[in-house]
């Protein structure tokens, strides 16, 4: 029986050449080590998820946070050679997330649908990037002290769903659901 040390010491990397006509030649490829595979998997979003409070929203497979933007106000005067702008109001950005429709997800998908119809200000929606780190509205920080990676002056924040969840059924696929909302304030990484 092989020992762990013998397995780890084995020179088992395999190499090959693959013709890539689009590039006008061949490239050399090789197998990757298990450590390299683990490092790559940490970069992949497989550990991502979306939760509301402590409940995972079932079926989600994609999420996106669109960053904040600032309105530019025209400050051009007669006689100026170039137009001029000054910063205006900050819009908190958007969130969207989607996945497989789960009709019996009472604490996730159904709760969000209800939040839309109630016009709720959602403060506990979390967008996980891995098992422990997540983006969420700045729901508890005092705007006079800043913190959590945000500067002083960022208001306590929330998310408002901007449309009823969209549900799509296809006879050749699983049902899909998507949610979208607007961030009022800012999101920050916990």
Backbone as CSV, one residue per row, in Angstrom:
resi,resn,N_x,N_y,N_z,CA_x,CA_y,CA_z,C_x,C_y,C_z
1,UNK,0.852,-1.178,0.000,0.000,0.000,0.000,0.895,1.239,0.000
2,UNK,0.568,2.219,-0.871,1.331,3.453,-0.947,1.081,4.309,0.294
3,UNK,2.128,4.977,0.740,1.972,5.902,1.867,1.594,7.277,1.325
4,UNK,1.158,8.142,2.216,0.809,9.512,1.843,2.020,10.214,1.238
5,UNK,3.173,10.026,1.848,4.397,10.673,1.385,4.765,10.209,-0.022
6,UNK,4.592,8.914,-0.317,4.892,8.398,-1.651,3.959,9.010,-2.701
7,UNK,2.695,9.141,-2.338,1.731,9.719,-3.275,2.068,11.176,-3.553
8,UNK,2.353,11.941,-2.485,2.666,13.360,-2.657,3.989,13.571,-3.395
9,UNK,4.920,12.650,-3.263,6.225,12.781,-3.909,6.207,12.321,-5.363
10,UNK,5.151,11.657,-5.787,5.095,11.123,-7.149,5.097,12.250,-8.172
11,UNK,5.829,12.056,-9.263,5.847,13.012,-10.364,4.733,12.607,-11.328
12,UNK,3.511,13.030,-11.022,2.347,12.576,-11.784,1.691,13.685,-12.607
13,UNK,2.383,14.792,-12.783,1.849,15.862,-13.621,1.942,15.413,-15.074
14,UNK,0.823,15.490,-15.774,0.793,15.114,-17.179,0.694,16.374,-18.027
15,UNK,1.413,16.344,-19.163,1.436,17.473,-20.076,0.887,17.047,-21.423
16,UNK,0.390,17.994,-22.180,-0.087,17.726,-23.530,-0.101,19.007,-24.337
17,UNK,-0.226,18.853,-25.656,-0.329,20.007,-26.539,-1.696,20.003,-27.198
18,UNK,-2.286,21.185,-27.305,-3.589,21.336,-27.923,-3.468,22.387,-29.024
19,UNK,-3.933,22.030,-30.204,-3.922,22.961,-31.318,-5.068,23.965,-31.148
20,UNK,-4.741,25.264,-31.237,-5.742,26.325,-31.151,-5.626,27.155,-32.426
21,UNK,-6.391,26.756,-33.472,-6.278,27.454,-34.767,-6.555,28.949,-34.668
22,UNK,-7.467,29.354,-33.760,-7.802,30.773,-33.613,-6.594,31.597,-33.187
23,UNK,-5.631,30.966,-32.523,-4.438,31.656,-32.053,-3.254,31.433,-32.985
24,UNK,-3.451,30.533,-33.979,-2.396,30.280,-34.942,-1.302,29.351,-34.446
25,UNK,-1.629,28.441,-33.530,-0.600,27.525,-33.046,-1.117,26.597,-31.974
26,UNK,-0.152,26.039,-31.235,-0.473,25.083,-30.175,-0.153,25.689,-28.814
27,UNK,-0.839,25.191,-27.790,-0.539,25.579,-26.413,-0.254,24.317,-25.612
28,UNK,0.560,24.469,-24.592,0.880,23.348,-23.717,-0.033,23.407,-22.507
29,UNK,-0.645,22.300,-22.164,-1.507,22.221,-20.996,-0.976,21.162,-20.060
30,UNK,-1.384,21.234,-18.805,-0.986,20.206,-17.836,-2.074,20.047,-16.793
31,UNK,-2.015,18.946,-16.104,-2.933,18.729,-14.993,-2.557,19.693,-13.884
32,UNK,-3.483,19.927,-12.958,-3.156,20.809,-11.839,-3.110,19.993,-10.554
33,UNK,-2.380,20.499,-9.599,-2.287,19.819,-8.309,-3.588,20.026,-7.533
34,UNK,-3.789,19.212,-6.523,-5.009,19.367,-5.720,-4.992,20.705,-4.989
35,UNK,-3.813,21.187,-4.572,-3.741,22.501,-3.919,-4.141,23.604,-4.891
36,UNK,-3.636,23.525,-6.132,-4.007,24.534,-7.134,-5.501,24.483,-7.410
37,UNK,-6.079,23.287,-7.450,-7.521,23.161,-7.666,-8.292,23.777,-6.503
38,UNK,-7.840,23.525,-5.259,-8.506,24.106,-4.090,-8.408,25.626,-4.116
39,UNK,-7.233,26.158,-4.477,-7.070,27.611,-4.561,-8.007,28.201,-5.611
40,UNK,-8.139,27.521,-6.759,-9.040,27.991,-7.811,-10.486,27.954,-7.333
41,UNK,-10.869,26.878,-6.651,-12.249,26.750,-6.190,-12.615,27.833,-5.179
42,UNK,-11.623,28.346,-4.452,-11.889,29.439,-3.522,-12.262,30.718,-4.260
43,UNK,-11.789,30.850,-5.510,-12.106,32.037,-6.305,-13.462,31.903,-6.990
44,UNK,-13.916,30.686,-7.178,-15.194,30.431,-7.851,-16.318,30.709,-6.862
45,UNK,-17.455,31.132,-7.346,-18.556,31.521,-6.482,-19.369,30.391,-5.889
46,UNK,-18.820,29.183,-5.816,-19.622,28.052,-5.341,-20.079,28.193,-3.893
47,UNK,-19.366,28.962,-3.090,-19.762,29.147,-1.694,-20.663,30.366,-1.498
48,UNK,-21.011,31.038,-2.586,-21.903,32.184,-2.501,-23.325,31.747,-2.166
49,UNK,-24.079,32.656,-1.606,-25.496,32.410,-1.324,-26.148,33.737,-1.003
50,UNK,-27.483,33.715,-0.918,-28.232,34.905,-0.523,-29.108,34.489,0.649
51,UNK,-29.092,35.292,1.713,-29.937,35.008,2.869,-30.763,36.236,3.211
52,UNK,-31.876,35.977,3.876,-32.662,37.050,4.484,-32.734,36.670,5.958
53,UNK,-32.118,37.494,6.788,-31.956,37.105,8.188,-31.070,35.875,8.249
54,UNK,-31.518,34.858,8.972,-30.746,33.618,9.086,-31.205,32.562,8.087
55,UNK,-32.204,32.879,7.253,-32.749,31.909,6.299,-32.100,32.053,4.926
56,UNK,-31.538,30.948,4.429,-30.999,30.944,3.070,-32.160,30.965,2.085
57,UNK,-32.072,31.808,1.091,-33.089,31.835,0.037,-32.761,30.690,-0.899
58,UNK,-33.607,29.677,-0.902,-33.337,28.455,-1.641,-33.276,28.701,-3.143
59,UNK,-32.456,27.922,-3.820,-32.399,27.919,-5.271,-31.541,28.993,-5.904
60,UNK,-31.054,29.966,-5.148,-30.308,31.061,-5.757,-28.969,30.552,-6.289
61,UNK,-28.588,31.042,-7.468,-27.334,30.632,-8.073,-26.531,31.789,-8.637
62,UNK,-27.126,32.978,-8.665,-26.451,34.157,-9.208,-26.884,35.385,-8.415
63,UNK,-25.923,36.237,-8.072,-26.293,37.539,-7.508,-25.347,38.597,-8.039
64,UNK,-25.830,39.831,-8.037,-25.025,40.950,-8.517,-25.378,42.198,-7.721
65,UNK,-24.351,42.938,-7.348,-24.546,44.235,-6.700,-23.990,45.284,-7.655
66,UNK,-24.885,46.144,-8.155,-24.460,47.249,-9.014,-24.057,48.407,-8.121
67,UNK,-22.867,48.898,-8.287,-22.341,49.925,-7.411,-23.125,51.230,-7.428
68,UNK,-22.864,52.025,-6.419,-23.503,53.335,-6.296,-23.040,54.236,-7.435
69,UNK,-23.829,55.255,-7.709,-23.451,56.234,-8.728,-23.774,57.626,-8.198
70,UNK,-23.161,58.598,-8.820,-23.384,59.975,-8.390,-23.889,60.789,-9.587
71,UNK,-24.901,61.566,-9.357,-25.435,62.421,-10.417,-24.467,63.579,-10.653
72,UNK,-24.246,63.902,-11.909,-23.404,65.042,-12.256,-24.315,66.175,-12.708
73,UNK,-24.223,67.299,-12.020,-25.082,68.443,-12.300,-24.329,69.457,-13.153
74,UNK,-24.976,69.957,-14.165,-24.358,70.912,-15.086,-24.089,72.234,-14.362
75,UNK,-22.821,72.653,-14.383,-22.419,73.907,-13.747,-21.758,74.837,-14.774
76,UNK,-22.136,74.660,-16.044,-21.554,75.459,-17.118,-22.197,76.847,-17.140
77,UNK,-21.373,77.856,-17.356,-21.863,79.231,-17.404,-21.587,79.825,-18.778
78,UNK,-22.302,80.904,-19.101,-22.018,81.621,-20.342,-20.548,82.030,-20.340
79,UNK,-19.922,81.854,-21.472,-18.521,82.244,-21.609,-17.547,81.104,-21.326
80,UNK,-18.014,79.974,-20.719,-17.116,78.848,-20.483,-16.752,78.186,-21.808
81,UNK,-15.503,77.752,-21.942,-15.068,77.046,-23.149,-15.392,75.547,-23.078
82,UNK,-15.563,75.039,-21.887,-15.875,73.628,-21.694,-17.051,73.511,-20.735
83,UNK,-17.810,72.433,-20.903,-18.887,72.269,-19.934,-18.278,71.838,-18.600
84,UNK,-18.968,72.150,-17.535,-18.488,71.898,-16.179,-19.596,71.207,-15.399
85,UNK,-19.199,70.325,-14.494,-20.178,69.619,-13.668,-19.749,69.642,-12.211
86,UNK,-20.733,69.503,-11.354,-20.479,69.354,-9.925,-21.215,68.101,-9.460
87,UNK,-20.681,67.434,-8.434,-21.350,66.222,-7.956,-22.687,66.531,-7.296
88,UNK,-23.662,65.663,-7.560,-24.989,65.822,-6.977,-25.286,64.688,-6.009
89,UNK,-26.500,64.202,-6.060,-26.931,63.145,-5.139,-26.315,61.798,-5.493
90,UNK,-26.081,60.983,-4.467,-25.573,59.623,-4.654,-26.757,58.664,-4.668
91,UNK,-26.787,57.805,-5.688,-27.776,56.737,-5.766,-27.086,55.469,-5.298
92,UNK,-27.713,54.761,-4.384,-27.075,53.622,-3.722,-26.768,52.420,-4.575
93,UNK,-27.273,52.328,-5.766,-26.981,51.173,-6.607,-28.145,50.194,-6.642
94,UNK,-27.871,49.029,-7.185,-28.909,48.021,-7.360,-28.417,46.659,-6.886
95,UNK,-29.353,45.761,-6.661,-29.040,44.359,-6.397,-29.952,43.518,-7.281
96,UNK,-29.450,42.392,-7.718,-30.284,41.422,-8.416,-29.770,40.035,-8.073
97,UNK,-30.676,39.090,-8.010,-30.295,37.709,-7.719,-31.336,36.785,-8.312
98,UNK,-30.884,35.622,-8.727,-31.785,34.703,-9.418,-31.344,33.266,-9.210
99,UNK,-32.241,32.362,-9.572,-31.939,30.946,-9.445,-33.145,30.097,-9.770
100,UNK,-33.214,28.955,-9.132,-34.278,27.991,-9.367,-35.480,28.352,-8.498
101,UNK,-36.646,28.353,-9.112,-37.879,28.669,-8.393,-38.221,27.547,-7.421
102,UNK,-38.475,27.903,-6.168,-38.869,26.950,-5.123,-40.197,27.428,-4.550
103,UNK,-41.295,26.800,-4.962,-42.626,27.284,-4.578,-42.913,27.153,-3.093
104,UNK,-42.180,26.304,-2.378,-42.431,26.093,-0.951,-41.389,26.739,-0.044
105,UNK,-40.639,27.723,-0.551,-39.607,28.392,0.241,-40.237,29.562,1.005
106,UNK,-40.977,29.230,2.065,-41.754,30.238,2.805,-40.881,31.305,3.458
107,UNK,-39.685,30.941,3.940,-38.849,31.915,4.648,-37.860,32.626,3.728
108,UNK,-37.854,32.275,2.434,-36.943,32.900,1.490,-37.684,33.573,0.355
109,UNK,-37.953,32.813,-0.718,-38.586,33.398,-1.904,-39.964,33.977,-1.600
110,UNK,-40.779,33.252,-0.845,-42.111,33.771,-0.504,-42.021,35.021,0.379
111,UNK,-41.073,35.027,1.317,-40.911,36.190,2.196,-40.513,37.419,1.385
112,UNK,-39.673,37.241,0.369,-39.281,38.378,-0.471,-40.451,38.875,-1.318
113,UNK,-41.252,37.944,-1.815,-42.433,38.356,-2.597,-43.364,39.188,-1.704
114,UNK,-43.564,38.735,-0.477,-44.405,39.487,0.464,-43.789,40.856,0.764
115,UNK,-42.449,40.893,0.923,-41.764,42.167,1.188,-41.978,43.157,0.048
116,UNK,-42.012,42.653,-1.191,-42.268,43.532,-2.329,-43.660,44.156,-2.205
117,UNK,-44.666,43.314,-1.967,-46.040,43.834,-1.920,-46.286,44.727,-0.699
118,UNK,-45.521,44.536,0.363,-45.654,45.384,1.545,-44.828,46.671,1.426
119,UNK,-43.972,46.753,0.398,-43.093,47.918,0.257,-42.065,47.987,1.374
120,UNK,-41.633,46.822,1.845,-40.729,46.755,2.999,-39.339,47.295,2.696
121,UNK,-38.740,47.902,3.713,-37.342,48.315,3.666,-36.548,47.170,4.274
122,UNK,-35.864,46.397,3.444,-35.171,45.178,3.887,-33.760,45.535,4.345
123,UNK,-33.463,45.225,5.589,-32.139,45.544,6.139,-31.277,44.311,6.374
124,UNK,-31.859,43.114,6.266,-31.102,41.906,6.602,-30.890,40.962,5.416
125,UNK,-30.835,41.516,4.208,-30.529,40.734,3.015,-29.010,40.666,2.896
126,UNK,-28.474,39.453,2.793,-27.024,39.263,2.756,-26.620,38.528,1.489
127,UNK,-25.540,39.003,0.860,-25.008,38.412,-0.360,-23.614,37.866,-0.053
128,UNK,-23.536,36.552,0.148,-22.290,35.908,0.570,-21.343,35.699,-0.603
129,UNK,-20.059,36.007,-0.361,-19.012,35.744,-1.343,-18.282,34.445,-1.026
130,UNK,-18.352,34.013,0.218,-17.808,32.726,0.644,-18.585,32.301,1.887
131,UNK,-18.064,31.368,2.655,-18.833,30.838,3.779,-19.080,31.846,4.898
132,UNK,-18.227,32.872,5.008,-18.363,33.801,6.138,-18.484,35.273,5.761
133,UNK,-17.992,35.669,4.608,-17.981,37.088,4.223,-19.185,37.418,3.352
134,UNK,-19.818,38.542,3.626,-21.008,38.910,2.863,-21.170,40.414,2.785
135,UNK,-21.877,40.846,1.722,-22.295,42.229,1.581,-23.713,42.363,2.125
136,UNK,-23.977,43.463,2.787,-25.312,43.729,3.329,-25.491,45.239,3.417
137,UNK,-26.748,45.689,3.510,-26.957,47.131,3.695,-26.310,47.598,4.993
138,UNK,-25.863,48.830,5.004,-25.327,49.454,6.209,-26.502,49.746,7.129
139,UNK,-26.984,48.706,7.822,-28.244,48.826,8.558,-28.084,49.248,10.009
140,UNK,-26.867,49.242,10.523,-26.711,49.525,11.950,-25.697,50.601,12.266
141,UNK,-24.834,50.956,11.318,-23.774,51.919,11.636,-24.331,53.331,11.727
142,UNK,-23.855,54.059,12.704,-24.253,55.448,12.912,-23.579,56.318,11.848
143,UNK,-24.340,57.114,11.116,-23.775,57.901,10.027,-22.806,58.976,10.518
144,UNK,-22.778,59.261,11.812,-21.840,60.270,12.304,-20.470,59.682,12.602
145,UNK,-20.374,58.350,12.722,-19.088,57.747,13.068,-18.481,56.931,11.937
146,UNK,-19.254,56.522,10.929,-18.726,55.679,9.857,-18.399,54.295,10.396
147,UNK,-17.583,53.573,9.657,-17.185,52.230,10.065,-17.575,51.202,9.030
148,UNK,-17.104,49.971,9.226,-17.423,48.898,8.299,-16.919,49.167,6.894
149,UNK,-15.834,49.925,6.781,-15.300,50.248,5.464,-15.987,51.431,4.804
150,UNK,-16.924,52.050,5.496,-17.650,53.186,4.927,-17.227,54.479,5.611
151,UNK,-17.187,55.567,4.866,-16.814,56.845,5.470,-17.941,57.418,6.318
152,UNK,-17.589,58.389,7.146,-18.588,59.119,7.917,-19.587,59.762,6.964
153,UNK,-20.861,59.759,7.334,-21.871,60.398,6.521,-22.721,59.441,5.706
154,UNK,-22.325,58.164,5.663,-23.144,57.191,4.930,-24.326,56.822,5.822
155,UNK,-25.539,57.032,5.329,-26.706,56.797,6.186,-26.975,55.324,6.423
156,UNK,-27.723,55.049,7.491,-28.230,53.705,7.711,-29.023,53.335,6.465
157,UNK,-28.857,52.121,5.979,-29.319,51.764,4.645,-30.303,50.607,4.649
158,UNK,-30.929,50.404,3.489,-31.841,49.284,3.299,-31.984,49.003,1.808
159,UNK,-32.677,47.913,1.492,-32.956,47.545,0.108,-34.469,47.529,-0.076
160,UNK,-34.931,48.064,-1.197,-36.337,48.011,-1.561,-36.432,47.210,-2.860
161,UNK,-37.246,46.150,-2.860,-37.446,45.400,-4.098,-38.213,46.274,-5.073
162,UNK,-37.729,46.352,-6.316,-38.295,47.289,-7.283,-39.293,46.669,-8.247
163,UNK,-39.410,45.355,-8.222,-40.411,44.698,-9.065,-40.802,43.372,-8.426
164,UNK,-41.994,42.938,-8.773,-42.444,41.635,-8.290,-41.480,40.576,-8.816
165,UNK,-41.130,39.575,-8.000,-40.229,38.531,-8.491,-40.732,37.933,-9.804
166,UNK,-39.837,37.782,-10.754,-40.166,37.236,-12.067,-39.968,35.723,-12.042
167,UNK,-40.996,34.984,-12.438,-40.932,33.524,-12.454,-41.087,33.062,-13.898
168,UNK,-40.198,32.179,-14.331,-40.216,31.662,-15.699,-40.274,30.142,-15.661
169,UNK,-41.178,29.568,-16.432,-41.277,28.116,-16.557,-41.002,27.726,-18.004
170,UNK,-40.224,26.669,-18.185,-39.890,26.157,-19.512,-40.041,24.641,-19.456
171,UNK,-40.700,24.067,-20.417,-40.954,22.622,-20.385,-39.667,21.808,-20.439
172,UNK,-38.563,22.402,-20.889,-37.285,21.693,-20.987,-36.293,22.081,-19.896
173,UNK,-36.767,22.755,-18.867,-35.834,23.250,-17.855,-36.559,23.382,-16.524
174,UNK,-35.794,23.653,-15.481,-36.377,23.932,-14.170,-36.952,25.342,-14.173
175,UNK,-37.939,25.579,-13.319,-38.481,26.922,-13.178,-37.419,27.869,-12.642
176,UNK,-37.449,29.106,-13.095,-36.475,30.120,-12.677,-37.197,31.279,-12.001
177,UNK,-36.489,31.938,-11.087,-37.031,33.113,-10.420,-35.925,34.162,-10.345
178,UNK,-36.303,35.426,-10.446,-35.316,36.496,-10.307,-35.911,37.642,-9.496
179,UNK,-35.040,38.286,-8.759,-35.410,39.397,-7.886,-34.526,40.585,-8.230
180,UNK,-35.050,41.802,-8.081,-34.225,42.986,-8.264,-34.662,44.051,-7.267
181,UNK,-33.699,44.856,-6.861,-33.995,45.889,-5.875,-33.041,47.052,-5.982
182,UNK,-33.350,48.078,-5.218,-32.526,49.283,-5.172,-31.975,49.447,-3.773
183,UNK,-30.692,49.762,-3.704,-30.046,50.038,-2.423,-30.271,51.503,-2.097
184,UNK,-30.841,51.762,-0.931,-31.005,53.131,-0.451,-29.940,53.299,0.640
185,UNK,-28.864,53.979,0.302,-27.720,54.079,1.204,-26.532,53.349,0.594
186,UNK,-25.919,52.435,1.348,-24.723,51.756,0.858,-24.669,50.316,1.350
187,UNK,-23.972,49.484,0.580,-23.696,48.103,0.970,-22.257,48.068,1.476
188,UNK,-21.977,47.191,2.422,-20.586,47.039,2.817,-20.292,45.585,3.132
189,UNK,-19.006,45.251,3.077,-18.542,43.894,3.257,-18.298,43.604,4.733
190,UNK,-18.985,42.584,5.233,-18.794,42.147,6.631,-17.721,41.093,6.680
